[in-house]
Amino acid sequence: MSDLNHALIDDLPDMKEEIHALRQSDNHFARLLDSYDDISHQVALMEANVTPTTQETESGLKQQRVRLKDELMRILNDSAA
């Protein structure tokens, strides 16, 4: 069964402080992170068969999540530079 509480900080525990700081100081980052967390939760529910869906819908959400994670990582890396 999938982890229904999957979040970016679960993937990047070493960047927890940076993620928290950016969430507080950067509205764009905060909105992206909220979207990422929401989509991750939706995907987890689909993978656990809690939320019925089509393969296309699940695949589309996973692609959105990858794009969001890429953008979040870019912002995190830029802020660390």
Secondary structure, 3 states (H helix, E strand, C coil): CCCCCCCHHHHCHHHHHHHHHHHHHCHHHHHHHHHHHHHHHHHHHHHCCCCCCCHHHHHHHHHHHHHHHHHHHHHHHHHHC
